[in-house]
Amino acid sequence: MPDERVEAAMERIRASGGRATVDRRAVLEALVRNQDHATAEELAELVRAEHPDCNLATVYRTLELLERLGIAFHVHLGHGPSQWHLAEAVHHHLVCDECGAVVEVGDAVFDPLRRRILADTGFVLDPHHFSLSGRCARCTAASSSPSSKRKG
């Protein structure tokens, strides 16, 4: 049974004047199957498992198209390559500098900041493209526990 998300995205591609190709469908299906953040290279591996002739450049072009249409987003999680995910539920990312954990937070978390920046500067903030770094709760708790402190 075809996934409704894939079918809806393919329809958006057609409605935008794009071609609904086998490779584009395969990239969308890989994004849906992955259900997590993945690099373009990881998605290309998934696609090539069923479509060995699909090259990395096609995957990148498809991801860029999906982003222009608001179907998928990329985000920079730390210093590694961009990660891609579907845009179904807009969320943002907090990345722990110590353990690398990624914490997802809902879009509404940034609403007060968006309003403040807009009121102060007229700038419309779009924070989904980047992640914020800091320390996760586990690493913060571990560093503040008595056993983690050096005795002098």
Secondary structure by P-SEA (a helix, b strand, c coil): cccaaaaaaaaaaaaacccccaaaaaaaaaaaaacccccaaaaaaaaacccccccaaaaaaaaaaaaaaccbbbbbcccccbbbbbccccbbbbbbcccbbbbbbccccaaaaaaaaaaaccccccccccccccccaaaaaaaacccccccc
